[in-house]
Amino acid sequence: MSKPIEAVFDGKVLRPKDALTLEPNPRVRITIEPVETSTKGAVSFLDTAISLKLDGPPDWAENIDAYLYGGEHQHES
């Protein structure tokens, strides 16, 4: 059986991204091929949220649970 997996090397050990379906202590052959990580096009959550130009009530953050699940709104003192 041959199966490509992704892993991260922590300086001492290769840590697979997903669980492996292997019995304990088998002998395996590993070929190392670096995976290019791309930050090109990466956008922060805040940039995405701002770009949506959402409109909501002024007390949205303070009363988010009431807006999502119903219930009483907390009023500023």
Backbone as ProteinMPNN parsed JSONL, in Angstrom:
{"seq_chain_A": "MSKPIEAVFDGKVLRPKDALTLEPNPRVRITIEPVETSTKGAVSFLDTAISLKLDGPPDWAENIDAYLYGGEHQHES", "coords_chain_A": {"N_chain_A": [[0.847, -1.174, 0.0], [0.585, 2.188, -0.846], [0.555, 5.485, 0.198], [0.158, 8.885, 0.022], [0.841, 11.344, 2.485], [0.37, 14.288, 4.482], [2.531, 16.022, 6.636], [3.929, 17.61, 9.55], [7.076, 18.73, 10.525], [8.393, 18.944, 13.653], [10.881, 19.613, 14.514], [11.951, 17.488, 15.777], [10.286, 15.282, 15.389], [8.185, 13.853, 12.853], [4.933, 14.875, 12.394], [1.933, 13.626, 11.462], [-0.665, 15.155, 9.514], [-3.252, 14.084, 9.423], [-4.847, 11.268, 11.039], [-3.194, 8.09, 10.952], [-3.789, 4.938, 9.415], [-2.435, 2.577, 10.533], [-0.974, -0.33, 11.95], [0.614, -0.524, 15.178], [4.162, -0.02, 15.274], [5.075, -0.737, 12.552], [7.386, -1.239, 9.836], [8.19, 1.318, 7.658], [8.601, 3.171, 4.585], [9.71, 6.376, 4.003], [9.371, 9.197, 2.003], [10.581, 12.376, 1.64], [9.087, 15.34, 0.698], [8.998, 18.653, 0.286], [6.234, 20.793, 0.976], [4.944, 23.491, -0.602], [4.013, 26.404, 1.019], [1.545, 28.774, 0.658], [0.955, 32.126, 1.045], [-0.039, 33.916, -0.538], [-2.743, 35.755, -1.585], [-4.035, 35.283, 0.759], [-6.375, 36.338, 3.129], [-7.246, 38.294, 5.895], [-9.542, 37.53, 8.598], [-10.751, 39.825, 9.642], [-10.467, 41.684, 7.531], [-12.13, 40.428, 5.656], [-14.623, 40.512, 7.011], [-15.026, 43.296, 7.182], [-15.202, 43.908, 4.47], [-17.687, 42.885, 3.838], [-19.518, 44.723, 4.596], [-21.556, 44.759, 6.597], [-24.668, 45.507, 8.162], [-26.105, 46.376, 11.19], [-27.921, 46.461, 14.342], [-27.049, 49.016, 16.768], [-26.41, 47.889, 19.246], [-25.504, 45.37, 18.777], [-23.126, 43.767, 19.272], [-23.1, 43.734, 22.06], [-25.485, 42.439, 22.683], [-25.521, 39.974, 21.362], [-26.241, 37.259, 21.879], [-28.965, 37.467, 22.479], [-29.942, 38.359, 20.022], [-29.275, 36.171, 18.408], [-30.426, 33.89, 19.665], [-32.776, 34.663, 20.842], [-34.565, 36.224, 23.537], [-34.068, 38.469, 26.335], [-32.797, 41.766, 25.869], [-29.831, 43.334, 26.943], [-29.558, 46.408, 28.506], [-27.771, 49.483, 28.281], [-26.346, 51.021, 31.16]], "CA_chain_A": [[0.0, 0.0, 0.0], [1.298, 3.451, -0.898], [-0.403, 6.544, 0.479], [0.785, 10.159, 0.381], [0.279, 12.041, 3.644], [1.02, 15.546, 4.831], [2.983, 16.025, 8.023], [4.72, 18.769, 9.976], [8.257, 18.352, 11.291], [8.486, 19.869, 14.788], [12.273, 19.726, 14.912], [12.372, 16.17, 16.249], [9.381, 14.221, 14.949], [7.179, 14.17, 11.842], [3.585, 14.728, 12.932], [0.974, 13.599, 10.359], [-1.808, 16.056, 9.592], [-4.412, 13.243, 9.718], [-4.517, 9.99, 11.671], [-2.778, 7.022, 10.053], [-4.421, 3.64, 9.666], [-1.355, 1.6, 10.592], [-0.772, -1.025, 13.217], [1.814, -0.019, 15.846], [5.513, -0.512, 14.997], [5.443, -1.304, 11.257], [8.481, -0.577, 9.129], [7.664, 2.041, 6.495], [9.572, 3.983, 3.846], [9.215, 7.746, 3.924], [10.028, 10.091, 1.058], [10.287, 13.747, 2.056], [8.874, 16.296, -0.386], [8.463, 19.864, 0.907], [4.998, 21.346, 0.443], [5.02, 24.952, -0.626], [2.892, 27.093, 1.651], [1.282, 30.012, -0.05], [0.165, 33.138, 1.735], [-0.55, 34.782, -1.599], [-4.184, 35.739, -1.634], [-4.615, 35.082, 2.076], [-7.046, 37.534, 3.626], [-7.59, 38.136, 7.306], [-10.972, 37.512, 8.918], [-11.213, 41.198, 9.815], [-10.622, 42.265, 6.189], [-13.328, 39.834, 5.06], [-15.798, 41.056, 7.696], [-15.187, 44.692, 6.78], [-15.613, 43.953, 3.068], [-19.096, 42.505, 3.725], [-20.301, 45.927, 4.895], [-22.753, 44.341, 7.318], [-25.372, 46.539, 8.909], [-26.835, 45.784, 12.3], [-28.259, 47.414, 15.393], [-25.873, 49.513, 17.483], [-26.078, 47.061, 20.409], [-25.321, 44.021, 18.244], [-22.071, 43.041, 19.984], [-23.481, 43.589, 23.466], [-26.656, 41.563, 22.813], [-25.461, 38.979, 20.297], [-27.002, 36.067, 22.256], [-30.392, 37.77, 22.352], [-30.253, 38.404, 18.592], [-29.143, 34.84, 17.818], [-31.232, 32.851, 20.295], [-33.961, 35.23, 21.471], [-34.393, 36.569, 24.938], [-34.044, 39.894, 26.651], [-31.613, 42.548, 25.541], [-29.248, 44.072, 28.061], [-29.533, 47.849, 28.206], [-26.666, 50.194, 28.919], [-26.749, 51.735, 32.384]], "C_chain_A": [[0.894, 1.239, 0.0], [0.276, 4.566, -0.717], [0.348, 7.826, 0.814], [0.077, 10.784, 1.586], [0.994, 13.367, 3.796], [1.374, 15.482, 6.304], [3.757, 17.311, 8.279], [5.878, 18.244, 10.804], [8.441, 19.374, 12.391], [9.914, 20.074, 15.281], [12.833, 18.401, 15.391], [11.567, 15.048, 15.587], [8.494, 14.733, 13.82], [5.813, 13.894, 12.436], [2.591, 14.771, 11.77], [-0.196, 14.547, 10.592], [-3.068, 15.288, 9.987], [-3.937, 11.935, 10.351], [-4.148, 8.952, 10.612], [-3.475, 5.728, 10.423], [-3.367, 2.553, 9.586], [-1.371, 0.911, 11.952], [0.481, -0.444, 13.876], [3.079, -0.754, 15.383], [5.768, -1.141, 13.626], [6.667, -0.593, 10.698], [7.877, 0.054, 7.886], [8.805, 2.784, 5.813], [8.948, 5.359, 3.672], [10.054, 8.515, 2.907], [9.611, 11.512, 1.423], [10.193, 14.637, 0.824], [8.266, 17.55, 0.236], [7.19, 20.333, 0.196], [5.116, 22.858, 0.526], [3.784, 25.534, 0.047], [2.744, 28.446, 0.976], [0.442, 30.935, 0.809], [-0.393, 34.127, 0.723], [-2.062, 34.653, -1.642], [-4.84, 35.509, -0.279], [-5.182, 36.408, 2.581], [-7.432, 37.286, 5.074], [-9.104, 38.119, 7.489], [-11.508, 38.935, 9.017], [-11.413, 41.879, 8.465], [-11.877, 41.725, 5.504], [-14.584, 40.417, 5.682], [-16.065, 42.496, 7.276], [-15.708, 44.781, 5.351], [-17.084, 43.592, 2.882], [-20.036, 43.681, 3.978], [-21.641, 45.572, 5.552], [-23.357, 45.507, 8.086], [-26.169, 45.861, 10.007], [-27.149, 46.833, 13.336], [-27.02, 47.837, 16.172], [-25.466, 48.649, 18.683], [-25.819, 45.605, 20.017], [-24.298, 43.214, 19.056], [-22.483, 42.763, 21.429], [-24.596, 42.556, 23.658], [-26.683, 40.454, 21.769], [-26.267, 37.725, 20.629], [-28.497, 36.291, 22.097], [-30.792, 37.81, 20.878], [-30.197, 37.01, 17.962], [-30.176, 33.857, 18.357], [-32.531, 33.364, 20.913], [-33.688, 35.539, 22.931], [-34.323, 38.073, 25.116], [-32.716, 40.525, 26.268], [-31.14, 43.268, 26.795], [-29.172, 45.54, 27.646], [-28.366, 48.473, 28.939], [-27.181, 50.94, 30.123], [-26.474, 53.197, 32.236]], "O_chain_A": [[1.853, 1.317, 0.768], [-0.75, 4.59, -1.396], [1.1, 7.859, 1.787], [-1.15, 10.747, 1.68], [2.102, 13.544, 3.29], [0.614, 14.955, 7.117], [4.18, 18.001, 7.351], [5.686, 17.408, 11.687], [8.628, 20.557, 12.105], [10.128, 20.647, 16.349], [14.049, 18.207, 15.412], [12.112, 13.992, 15.265], [8.095, 15.898, 13.817], [5.561, 12.796, 12.93], [2.412, 15.82, 11.151], [-0.657, 14.719, 11.72], [-3.864, 15.773, 10.791], [-2.776, 11.549, 10.214], [-4.714, 8.935, 9.519], [-3.72, 5.455, 11.598], [-3.395, 1.71, 8.689], [-1.738, 1.506, 12.966], [1.34, 0.085, 13.17], [3.054, -1.959, 15.134], [6.622, -2.023, 13.535], [6.941, 0.549, 11.067], [7.139, -0.597, 7.148], [9.859, 2.996, 6.413], [7.8, 5.485, 3.246], [11.284, 8.486, 2.946], [8.42, 11.812, 1.506], [11.113, 14.68, 0.007], [7.117, 17.511, 0.675], [7.091, 20.274, -1.03], [5.356, 23.423, 1.594], [2.653, 25.201, -0.308], [3.723, 29.161, 0.76], [-0.65, 30.573, 1.247], [-1.122, 35.054, 1.075], [-2.592, 33.545, -1.728], [-6.066, 35.535, -0.172], [-4.546, 37.457, 2.469], [-7.888, 36.2, 5.43], [-9.851, 38.624, 6.651], [-12.601, 39.221, 8.529], [-12.409, 42.574, 8.264], [-12.602, 42.474, 4.848], [-15.516, 40.781, 4.965], [-17.214, 42.871, 7.04], [-16.553, 45.623, 5.047], [-17.677, 43.955, 1.866], [-21.211, 43.635, 3.614], [-22.704, 46.02, 5.122], [-22.646, 46.376, 8.591], [-26.843, 44.861, 9.756], [-26.697, 47.973, 13.228], [-26.042, 47.092, 16.229], [-24.305, 48.673, 19.093], [-25.912, 44.71, 20.858], [-24.588, 42.094, 19.478], [-22.237, 41.676, 21.951], [-24.642, 41.876, 24.683], [-27.759, 40.039, 21.336], [-26.92, 37.174, 19.743], [-29.216, 35.405, 21.634], [-31.874, 37.341, 20.522], [-30.992, 36.704, 17.074], [-30.742, 33.074, 17.594], [-33.308, 32.576, 21.454], [-32.662, 35.133, 23.476], [-34.496, 38.841, 24.17], [-31.66, 39.895, 26.337], [-31.941, 43.746, 27.599], [-28.755, 45.849, 26.53], [-28.011, 48.072, 30.047], [-28.308, 51.436, 30.124], [-26.743, 53.971, 33.155]]}, "name": "protein", "num_of_chains": 1, "seq": "MSKPIEAVFDGKVLRPKDALTLEPNPRVRITIEPVETSTKGAVSFLDTAISLKLDGPPDWAENIDAYLYGGEHQHES"}
